[in-house]
């Protein structure tokens, strides 16, 4: 039995981050199981997270802000190495 997912800020940013990881070819698509690279889509997803960071500044808890900042930093480093 699958647990019901609860919508939250962390689930939202992890969803976008997962899309970026898949677009960088670092993880397979869960539906198809195939790995493919689309650098423009990866860049777009990382940019979406940066926009969220800018638009939510001052409205996030300390933990949420640090989590988002670290996630963006990690994705940007992965993007450069891909």
Beta strands, then each sheet from edge to edge (+ up, - down):
end
